[in-house]
Amino acid sequence: MNAERFEALAEAFGGDVARWPADEREAAAVLMAARADWARSVLGLAGEVDTALYAYAPPQASVGLADRIAAAGPRPGRGRWMGFLWPAGLGAGLAAACAAGIFVGAHLSAAAVSAEPLEPVTMAVSDQDFDFDLDGEV
């Protein structure tokens, strides 16, 4: 482990080496033994950040705040006509889709019936291109 890795782990996991990943602790202990003063200063700074983070408490909202916010918001619900028009609109859309399908189907089938008959397709490969003899003679 090098100094940059040690500092990165201290910033990420804090000043307590016991909270670091297990596979990094042994290498950190070797570096701490070799550079004890430097390691103490890095871990001390990370410990100060830990202390500040643990001391932070988010502000608590007053008891009736959520109720006041909900009361000030718009009321859900539809008007009398909207309750009737919504299903009617869905039915009209379904009817329009059915009518369009019938129209397109009738139009395509009429075009297919009135088309000229197709000429017979000739074979691209004739019988004589391949000679198979099941007795083994070619």
FENFEN-V446599 format. One record per run of one state. SS is the DSSP state (H for helix, E for strand, L for the rest). FROM is the first residue (numbers start at 1). LEN is the number of residues. Records with the same first field share a line. If there is no record, write none. Layout:
SS = FROM-LEN, FROM-LEN
//
This chain:
L = 1-2, 14-3, 20-2, 35-1, 56-9, 73-7, 115-12, 130-9
H = 3-11, 17-3, 22-13, 36-20, 65-8, 80-35, 127-3
//
